[in-house]
């Protein structure tokens, strides 16, 4: 069976990856609109963001270099980065 790559990646997809990797801080509700909330305000330090990026790379086959992942400040920025690579 051949696995096909998705053609789009949503904030909900990212939330699932975030929860699988690092969970959520007690004071953060990932059910809220987190699109433009900085990762640091969501309780995700640079190591947690790198872990999420690695999971996305493995799951989607999209290259997200560590130096790039560290520069993406919000979930929207990361989702946009992934979507550009999925469609190119």
N, C-alpha and C positions, 0 to 999 in steps of 0.2 A: 504494500500500500504506500503510495507516494503522498507525503505531507506537503500541502501547498502553503505558501506564506500568505498571511493576511495582507490586504491592500490598504488597510487603514488601522490606526492605533488610537484608541480613545483614552480620555482621562480615567474612565472606569477600568480600562485594561491596565493602566498604570497603577491605579489604586490597588488592584488585585496583586500586582507584582510587589508593590511596596509592603502590603500586609504579609505576603508570603516571605519576604526577605527580613524585614525588621519589625513588623507589627506597627502599632501606632502608640504614640505617647498617650498617657492617661487623659491629658487635657486637650487632646486633638480628636476631632470627629472627622474621620475620612469620608463620612457620608455627606458632609457639607461640600460646597463648591471650593475646592482647594486649588483650582487651576492657576491662580496668580499669587498664591501664598508661598513665600520663600520656603525652600526645603528646611532651612534651619528653624523657622518658626513652626514647622510641622514636627520638629524633634528629630529630623534626619540630618546627621552630620555628614561630612564628606565621605567617610567610610561607608555609611549606610547608602548614600547615593551611588557610590561605586558598586556596591553589592547589587543594587537594583539594576544598574546599567549592565552588569555582568549577566544577570538573569535574563534581561531583555535580549542581549546578544545571543545567548544560548537558545532561547525560545524562538526568536524571530529571525536570527541570522543576520542581524544588522550590526555593523561595526560601530561601537561607541568608545572611542579612545578615552582612557582615564583622564587625560588633560582636558578633553572636551566635556566629559561628564561633570567634572569639578567646576566648570564655568557655566553650566546651565542652572540658573537660580531657582526656577519654579517648575512644577509639574507641566505646565503648558509649554515651557521652553523645551523640556525633555520630550514631550509627546510630539511637538512640532518637528524636532530634530529627527525622531524616529520616522515620522510620516514622510518627510522629504526623502529619506533613504529607502523607504518601502516602495515609493513610487518612481524612483530613479533607476 
